[in-house]
Amino acid sequence: MEGISTLLCFAIIVGKFIGMFATDYCNVQSCANKASHTLCKYTSTEPAAQCTEWSNRGFNDAQKKIIVKKHNELRRKVASGQEKSGRPGPQPAAKNMPDLKWDDELEKIAQRWADQCNFSHDECRDVDRFSVGQNIAMSSMSSSGTESDETRLNNMIQMWYNEVKMFDRNQISNYKFDVNTGHYTQLVWAKTRLIGCGRISYKKPNDWKILYLVCNYGPSGNYIGEKIYEIKK
């Protein structure tokens, strides 16, 4: 059995830019509960107890480049008007959709959350510079599976993007949250310019190999009523 992947997405509804890098994560102003920020709530830099037989934690520089490259290839596909899918499609070209760049602070927060091996969204991951969006995914593979982590990571990012098949092109200029397309819209949100991800591999009691991916995006996308991107005329 090759494997099973599961996805979740998070829509940020409130919060905007704030300032420079956060230094006191227990006092980030946009967190409804100041103590709920991931770097405040989880102070240990080691994986949680539920991350049984963990391995392959975090990313090296080459792997970070793979993640950024995959995201930017998909963003460019939409921006250039090459995406024909949708409900309805095709997706119009974008006037403005810059490439994403890696951000170390977003990575640090994403890795701390991945280290909890809790497949859900953390309560608050914002930084002083801006509110932060998040996509998460989990891939399960049997003990006999041979697929590399790099292949699985690319597949999970692709699955986020594949939600475009269910996306209504008429919502580009007036975003409406839909749980079925939230990964896609965050991935192509034009005002998002930074990304930082974390990952951890661990085993379930049934000996299945789990790969958990957390990607944080800043500034956050998925603001209801806003433009996902400006349509190219």
C-alpha positions in Angstrom: 0.0 0.0 0.0 1.6 3.3 -1.1 0.0 5.6 1.5 -2.8 7.8 2.5 -2.7 11.6 2.9 -4.9 13.8 4.9 -5.2 17.6 4.8 -6.5 20.5 6.9 -6.5 24.2 6.3 -6.9 27.2 8.4 -8.7 30.5 7.5 -7.5 33.7 9.2 -10.5 36.0 9.5 -9.1 38.8 11.6 -5.7 40.5 12.2 -3.4 42.5 10.0 0.2 43.6 10.0 1.6 44.6 13.3 5.3 45.5 13.3 8.7 43.9 13.3 9.8 40.4 14.5 8.2 39.1 17.7 10.5 38.6 20.6 8.0 38.0 23.4 5.7 35.2 22.0 3.7 35.2 25.2 2.6 38.8 24.4 1.7 38.8 20.7 -1.1 41.3 20.5 -3.1 39.5 17.8 -3.4 36.3 19.9 -6.8 36.3 21.6 -5.3 34.4 24.5 -1.7 35.6 24.9 -0.6 32.3 26.4 -1.9 30.3 23.4 0.9 31.2 21.0 2.8 28.0 20.0 6.2 29.3 21.1 4.8 30.4 24.4 2.7 27.3 25.1 5.3 24.7 24.0 8.7 25.7 25.4 10.5 22.4 24.8 12.5 22.2 21.6 12.1 18.4 21.7 9.3 16.4 20.1 6.3 15.5 22.3 5.8 12.1 23.8 3.2 11.1 21.2 5.8 11.4 18.5 6.9 7.8 18.9 10.1 6.7 17.1 10.4 10.1 15.5 12.9 10.9 12.8 13.6 13.2 9.8 12.7 16.4 11.7 13.0 19.8 10.1 14.5 20.7 6.7 18.0 21.2 5.3 18.6 24.0 2.8 18.1 21.8 -0.2 14.7 20.6 1.1 13.6 24.2 1.9 14.4 25.1 -1.7 12.3 22.2 -2.9 9.3 23.4 -0.9 9.7 27.0 -2.1 10.2 25.9 -5.7 7.1 23.7 -5.6 4.9 26.5 -4.2 6.2 29.0 -6.7 5.8 26.7 -9.7 2.1 26.4 -8.7 1.7 30.1 -8.1 3.2 30.9 -11.5 0.9 28.4 -13.2 -2.1 30.3 -11.9 -0.6 33.8 -12.4 0.2 33.0 -16.1 -3.4 31.9 -16.8 -2.4 28.2 -17.4 -4.8 26.7 -14.8 -7.8 25.4 -16.7 -9.6 23.7 -13.8 -12.2 25.1 -11.5 -15.9 25.0 -10.7 -16.2 26.8 -12.9 -12.8 27.3 -14.5 -10.5 28.3 -16.0 -8.7 30.4 -13.4 -7.9 33.9 -14.7 -4.3 35.2 -14.9 -3.0 37.3 -12.1 -1.6 40.8 -12.3 0.2 40.4 -9.1 1.4 37.1 -7.5 5.1 37.3 -6.4 7.2 34.3 -5.6 7.3 33.2 -2.0 10.6 33.3 0.0 11.6 31.2 3.0 11.3 32.8 6.4 13.1 31.5 9.4 10.7 32.8 12.0 7.7 31.1 10.3 9.8 27.9 10.1 10.6 28.0 13.8 6.9 28.3 14.7 5.8 25.6 12.2 8.5 23.2 13.5 7.5 23.7 17.1 3.9 22.8 16.2 4.9 19.8 14.0 6.9 18.6 17.0 3.6 18.1 18.9 2.4 15.5 16.4 -1.1 16.8 16.8 -3.0 16.8 13.5 -4.9 20.0 14.0 -4.2 23.7 13.8 -2.4 25.5 16.6 -4.3 28.3 18.4 -2.0 31.2 17.5 1.1 31.4 15.3 1.2 35.2 14.5 4.3 37.3 14.6 4.6 41.0 15.3 5.1 41.6 11.5 1.7 40.1 10.5 -0.9 37.5 11.0 0.1 34.0 9.9 -1.9 31.5 7.8 -1.3 27.7 7.9 -1.7 24.6 5.8 -1.1 21.2 7.4 -1.0 17.7 5.9 -0.3 14.2 7.1 0.9 11.3 5.0 0.6 7.7 6.2 2.6 4.9 4.6 2.8 1.2 5.5 6.1 -0.1 7.0 6.8 -1.7 3.6 6.4 1.5 1.7 9.5 2.9 -0.1 8.4 6.4 -1.1 10.9 9.1 -0.1 10.0 11.9 2.2 10.8 14.4 -0.6 8.3 12.7 -2.9 5.7 12.6 -0.2 6.2 16.3 0.6 5.8 17.3 -3.0 2.6 15.2 -3.2 1.1 16.9 -0.1 1.8 20.4 -1.5 0.3 19.3 -4.8 -2.8 18.0 -3.0 -3.3 21.4 -1.4 -3.1 23.0 -4.9 -5.4 20.4 -6.5 -8.3 21.9 -4.6 -8.4 24.3 -7.5 -10.7 21.8 -9.2 -13.4 22.8 -6.7 -12.7 26.5 -6.7 -15.2 29.0 -8.2 -13.2 31.5 -10.2 -15.9 34.1 -9.5 -14.7 34.4 -5.9 -11.2 35.7 -6.8 -12.2 39.3 -6.3 -14.4 38.6 -3.2 -13.1 35.7 -1.2 -15.6 33.4 0.5 -14.2 30.7 2.8 -14.8 27.1 1.7 -13.2 24.3 3.7 -12.8 22.4 0.4 -10.6 25.0 -1.2 -8.8 26.8 1.7 -5.4 25.2 1.1 -5.5 26.3 -2.5 -6.5 29.8 -1.8 -3.8 30.3 0.8 -1.2 28.8 -1.5 -2.0 31.4 -4.3 -2.9 34.4 -2.1 -1.2 37.3 -3.8 -0.3 39.3 -0.7 1.4 36.3 1.0 5.1 36.6 0.3 6.8 34.4 2.9 6.7 30.8 3.9 8.3 28.6 6.6 7.5 25.0 7.2 8.3 22.2 9.7 8.0 18.4 9.5 8.5 15.3 11.5 8.3 11.6 10.8 7.1 9.2 13.4 5.4 5.8 13.8 1.9 4.8 14.8 1.4 1.8 17.1 0.2 -0.2 14.0 3.7 0.4 12.5 2.5 2.9 9.9 5.0 5.6 9.1 3.6 9.1 9.5 4.9 12.2 7.8 3.5 15.4 9.3 3.9 18.7 7.4 3.1 22.2 8.7 3.5 25.3 6.5 3.0 28.8 7.8 2.4 31.7 5.5 2.8 35.4 6.0 1.1 37.7 5.7 -1.9 35.4 6.0 -4.4 34.8 3.2 -8.0 33.7 3.3 -9.5 37.0 4.4 -13.2 37.0 3.8 -14.3 39.6 1.3 -10.8 40.4 0.0 -9.2 39.7 -3.3 -7.2 36.5 -3.6 -5.3 38.3 -6.4 -5.8 41.0 -8.8 -7.1 39.7 -12.2 -4.9 40.6 -15.2 -7.0 42.5 -17.7 
